[in-house]
Amino acid sequence: MALDTQRLDRIEEKIDKLSDAVIAIARTEEKLASLQQDHAKTYDRMNKFSEKLDNIEECVNEQRQTITVINKLFWIFVISIAGAMAAMYIN
C-alpha cells in the first residue's frame, strides 16, 4: 500500500508539473497571438502613413510648380520695371 501511495504521489506531481507546463504554453500562445495582432495593426498604420506621405509629396510638387511660375512672373515684372526705368533715364 505504501508503495502504491508513493507511486500515486509521484504520478500526481508529474501531472501537476505537466499541467503547469501546458498552462505556460497556453499563456505563451496567447501572448504570441496578441503580438501578431499588434504587428498587423502597426503594419496597417504604417501603410496609412505611407499613403498620407505620398499625398503630401504630391501636394508639395504641385505647390512647387505654382511657386516656380510665381517666381518667374515676379522676375519678369522686376526686369520690365527696371527696363522701363532705364528707358526713361536714357530718353
C-alpha atoms as one frame of an Amber mdcrd trajectory, in Angstrom:
protein
   0.000   0.000   0.000   2.768   2.438   0.880   4.450   1.801  -2.468   1.208
   2.419  -4.301   0.706   5.664  -2.397   4.243   6.840  -3.167   3.803   5.900
  -6.788   0.491   7.748  -6.992   2.088  10.786  -5.317   4.879  10.811  -7.913
   2.351  10.452 -10.740   0.320  13.290  -9.228   3.420  15.518  -9.021   4.268
  14.755 -12.640   0.700  15.537 -13.700   0.898  18.831 -11.766   4.173  19.720
 -13.491   2.689  18.754 -16.837  -0.406  20.875 -16.242   1.840  23.822 -15.240
   3.779  23.367 -18.472   0.574  23.246 -20.526  -0.669  26.417 -18.826   2.663
  28.136 -19.544   2.451  27.091 -23.202  -1.128  28.389 -23.451  -0.102  31.755
 -21.964   2.803  31.958 -24.377   0.492  31.225 -27.302  -1.893  33.965 -26.121
   0.993  36.441 -25.915   2.163  35.406 -29.366  -1.313  35.878 -30.823  -1.533
  39.285 -29.181   1.862  40.258 -30.580   0.786  39.166 -34.057  -2.339  41.310
 -33.821  -0.273  44.282 -32.656   2.144  43.696 -35.522  -0.714  43.620 -38.033
  -2.196  46.841 -36.611   1.209  48.532 -36.722   1.712  47.405 -40.311  -1.692
  48.825 -41.284  -0.879  52.135 -39.593   2.451  52.295 -41.401   0.665  51.739
 -44.708  -1.769  54.555 -43.917   1.113  56.877 -43.024   2.831  55.923 -46.259
  -0.287  56.823 -48.236  -0.559  60.151 -46.406   3.103  60.846 -47.104   2.553
  60.116 -50.796  -0.382  62.559 -50.821   1.709  65.215 -49.100   4.519  64.703
 -51.599   2.048  65.139 -54.458   0.748  68.391 -52.941   4.275  69.681 -52.426
   5.127  69.003 -56.066   2.026  70.900 -57.179   2.927  73.825 -54.906   6.492
  73.808 -56.222   5.196  74.265 -59.766   2.959  77.136 -58.685   5.764  78.847
 -56.796   8.101  78.439 -59.762   5.583  80.191 -62.033   5.054  82.981 -59.486
   8.809  83.392 -59.095   9.286  83.699 -62.865   6.439  86.213 -63.150   7.956
  88.261 -60.331  11.339  88.435 -62.047   9.714  89.314 -65.383   7.882  92.134
 -63.588  11.069  93.378 -61.878  13.081  93.263 -65.105  10.353  95.047 -67.074
  10.185  97.806 -64.439  13.973  98.105 -64.466  13.917  98.263 -68.276  11.191
 100.903 -68.255  13.125 102.986 -65.730  16.308 102.636 -67.764  14.426 103.675
 -70.923  13.078 106.748 -69.105  16.538 107.831 -67.988  18.120 107.190 -71.358
  15.489 109.201 -73.279
